[in-house]
Amino acid sequence: MKEKNPWHTPVTIIITVIGVIAIVALVTVAVLQNMPLLQKYKYGIVLDAGSSHTSLYIYEWPAEKDNNTGRVEQKHSCTVDGPGISSYASAPPKAGESLRACMREAEEWVPKKRHHETPLYLGATAGMRLLDMENKVVSDKVFEAVKGALEKSPFSYQGARLLKGQEEGAFGWVTVNYLDDRLKQGLETTGALDLGGASTQISFVSDNYDGSESPSNSVTFRLYGNDYTLYTHSFLCYGKDQAQRIRLAEHTQSGPKIVADPCSHPGYSETKKYSVLYDSPCVSDRKPQGAPETFDHTGTGNFQECQEVVKKVFNFTKCKYSQCSFNGVFQPILQGPFGAFSAYYFVMDFLNLTDTSITLEDVKEKLKLYCATPWSQIVQQHPKTKPKYLAEYCFSGTYILTLLIDGYNFTSVSYSDIRFIKKIKGSDAGWTLGYMLNLTNMIPAEAPDTPPLPYAGYVSIVTIIAVLIFILFLVSVRPLWPHCSKQQQIV
Ligand SMILES: Nc1nc2c(ncn2[C@@H]2O[C@H](COP(=O)(O)OP(=O)(O)O)[C@@H](O)[C@H]2O)c(=O)[nH]1
């Protein structure tokens, strides 16, 4: 007689099928629910309206990490043709028009469906600060022109404004430390040294600075659960272009027809207009009376003498604080490391002096040789470099060393704590990224909660538990199993 196989009872079959379906469903739901979404990105655009030129930066971050945990990276940058927006004082509408080509480029780089939700900001720095001091009506017109141009774009325009020097310094510091992952991990921070054309910024955290001395130099942040009291100062007129004017103003106090300049190469000669040299609030009050219309700017290429004239740009006499950098400005004891970017990098990179492990004496020796090189040889060796930049590297290198050593008090030891940088992990060092991170609340005050397990670990655990449940289920229905002994295999 045929004994009925207990596995073939309808109840057992139904229970088994339901059990298997339930386990598969459990694993599927858990995995799908927690699976990373297909990588989609969000974007932000910042225009840096500097004194010498405007740059547009497009930033990108994973869309599903909108809860401040995603990494923001620079996707693209575009340099606006022509000078900085402050140079359009006599024709403000052209300042708006000048942005058009880069804005079109941005439209191509940012996916069309993201255009309307992509925030667009413009921040103007020292060039516009000077124009604002000189003629507020005109600077307002320039802002109106750029606002008009940006409002027409398909992006979510969030405003065009003048950045305070303190903001420029602080956001540069945020950028450097964000890109270096120092904020999220609560590591010792890197100071930021930014050299522009019209202003220069120094920002760092020092154990000796709690903001009580010279509070106007302090900015406090709470980022990823850590408190920072940042020292920051922006020196208006101490960017390299304005410092060059101050120095030449020193040379031309008596309104001479010929200026023999130790910071220009021997054999260099250029006819310049007094009206152009003195056309800046940084020097306008020093314009010599009865000067001729032009002067011949000639070079002697003497580094030591250049250092002496550059030092005169700084005032070291007065300090009402415990310690100062220059011009009576408080500065706490330097605490490194430091990242030096913008014109610091352009100049030191050109001069092959970005390696700060070489001694300061060697750096000065190299600069001395460079300054003494005849102009004809310099032009011959660098046919592709803009003559405007080429003519100024001797001055700019000397200015950078003087600013760092005499101005900020870097020593031959702490000089090696400086890194001359252009980019960090593919993103330009500068204030723009820090500015956008701040305005989009991308850096939380508190450290975001991290999931207790990484995704792969989570999937493994769910699968193992499901398999265990299945085995338990099989064991629990064991009484219904067919018996394996020979006698029971009667079919
Ligand atoms: N050598 C060199 N200098 C540059 C280059 N781009 C900009 N600069 C100079 O670097 C300085 C900084 O420019 P910018 O950012 O416009 O100045 P800011 O408005 O004060 O921030 C100016 O003196 C520019 O002339 C470059 O590619 N090479």
The ligand as a Gaussian input file, in Angstrom:
#p B3LYP/6-31G(d) Opt

LIG

0 1
 N       50.496000      85.982000     -13.013000
 C       49.201000      85.857000     -13.058000
 N       48.468000      86.699000     -12.330000
 C       47.133000      86.574000     -12.384000
 C       46.497000      85.586000     -13.152000
 N       45.146000      85.727000     -12.975000
 C       44.978000      86.771000     -12.128000
 N       46.180000      87.289000     -11.784000
 C       46.460000      88.392000     -10.876000
 O       46.162000      87.937000      -9.574000
 C       45.600000      89.007000      -8.811000
 C       44.278000      88.541000      -8.237000
 O       43.232000      88.830000      -9.092000
 P       41.704000      88.939000      -8.632000
 O       41.297000      87.623000      -8.084000
 O       40.919000      89.466000      -9.778000
 O       41.809000      90.027000      -7.472000
 P       40.795000      90.441000      -6.296000
 O       39.672000      91.114000      -6.871000
 O       41.542000      91.370000      -5.394000
 O       40.381000      89.168000      -5.625000
 C       45.531000      90.195000      -9.729000
 O       46.681000      90.965000      -9.488000
 C       45.595000      89.599000     -11.116000
 O       46.202000      90.475000     -12.024000
 C       47.297000      84.684000     -13.890000
 O       46.817000      83.797000     -14.584000
 N       48.661000      84.881000     -13.812000

